[in-house]
């Protein structure tokens, strides 16, 4: 084999590896998207209850959960919880919850808002692997995204049960 053939063979090998990696990523994203969409009615129901609590200004934190405090995700605990839209309450230390954006896992504090994993009202995944690029993690952004999607699926049943138990105790 001459040098030109070696170069062409190497390029073909690299192209095949890149294609296989892209197919793996697409398969995983489709898997997680479909699995999360399977929860759509449950997610919508939980968000409707949480929205009603926000509308009626009921507190979300009278009882500690087994994972993290309250039912709101934050960038310190990285727990699965609700993600709220806030309105600023000028002159006080506290802001009012305006509505529920979704259910998700906030990223590391050092990454700010970059690597949140949020599932919205219609089970659309608001985050994408691109949101994980540039975070202070040494991991591949796609791998970080898949880890959070997997955590969402693994922790959702427990979160749902604890939330409804809390609501039933009101």
Secondary structure, 3 states (H helix, E strand, C coil): CCHHHHHHHHHHHHHHHHHHHHHHHHHHHHHHHHHHHCCHHHHHHHHHHHHHHHHCCCCCCCCCCCCCCCCECCCCCCCEEEEEEEECCCCCCCCEEEEEEEEEECCCHHHCCCCCEEEECCCCECCCHHHHCCCCCCCCHHHHHHHHHHHHHHHHHHHHHHHHHHHHCC
